[in-house]
Amino acid sequence: MTIYKMLQNDIKVLNRDLKSEDEIIEILKKRLTKKEFKYYLMRLEGVENELMKKELNVDDERFDEIFKTTIKKLNAEKLKYELSTRV
């Protein structure tokens, strides 16, 4: 899956086109915590949840927290604006 497809699935309301993949990765690297960013990249690669938990060194509760905060941040207007191209 491409980062575009994944962002389109995760972001509820996306009104503009997204920037280039390199720009998106740079923005996410700045805006997400290290674990959230690593989680998102692993999810993009299709890594299983159990393997992600082991790699991130977290338990089920913390893993769910990382998932929720990542999606919440992606849906924040400020970040959506930053990820999209200016018209």
C-alpha positions in Angstrom: 0.0 0.0 0.0 1.2 3.5 -0.8 1.4 6.2 1.8 -1.2 8.1 -0.2 -3.8 5.3 0.0 -3.1 4.8 3.7 -3.4 8.5 4.5 -6.7 8.7 2.5 -8.0 5.8 4.6 -6.9 7.2 7.9 -7.9 10.9 7.4 -11.6 11.3 7.6 -12.1 14.5 5.6 -9.4 15.3 3.1 -10.3 18.3 0.9 -7.1 18.8 -1.0 -4.5 16.7 -2.9 -1.5 15.4 -0.9 2.1 16.6 -1.3 4.9 14.3 -2.7 5.7 11.2 -0.8 9.1 12.5 0.3 7.5 15.7 1.7 4.8 13.7 3.5 7.4 11.5 5.2 9.4 14.5 6.3 6.3 16.2 7.8 5.2 13.0 9.6 8.7 12.6 10.9 8.5 16.1 12.4 5.0 15.9 13.7 4.7 12.4 15.1 6.7 10.9 18.0 9.4 8.4 17.1 7.2 5.4 18.1 4.2 6.8 16.3 6.3 7.4 13.1 7.9 3.9 13.3 4.4 2.4 13.9 3.0 4.2 10.9 5.8 3.1 8.6 5.5 -0.5 9.8 1.8 -0.4 9.3 2.4 0.9 5.8 4.7 -2.1 5.1 2.0 -4.5 6.3 3.8 -5.7 9.5 1.6 -7.8 11.8 0.5 -6.2 15.1 2.3 -8.7 17.3 5.6 -8.0 15.5 5.0 -4.2 15.7 4.4 -4.5 19.5 7.7 -6.4 19.9 9.6 -4.0 17.6 8.2 -0.9 19.5 8.7 -2.7 22.8 5.1 -1.9 24.0 2.2 -3.8 25.6 -1.3 -4.0 24.2 -2.5 -1.0 26.1 0.3 1.3 24.9 0.0 -0.1 21.3 -3.7 0.9 21.2 -2.7 4.4 22.6 -0.1 4.8 19.8 -2.7 3.8 17.2 -5.3 6.3 18.6 -3.0 9.2 19.0 -1.5 8.7 15.5 -4.9 8.7 13.9 -6.0 11.7 16.0 -2.9 13.7 14.9 -3.4 12.8 11.3 -6.9 14.1 11.5 -5.9 17.4 13.1 -6.6 20.3 10.7 -3.2 21.8 11.1 -1.4 18.6 10.0 -3.9 17.9 7.2 -3.2 21.4 5.9 0.5 20.8 6.1 0.3 17.5 4.2 -1.9 18.9 1.4 -0.8 21.0 -1.5 -1.6 24.7 -1.4 -4.1 25.7 -4.0 
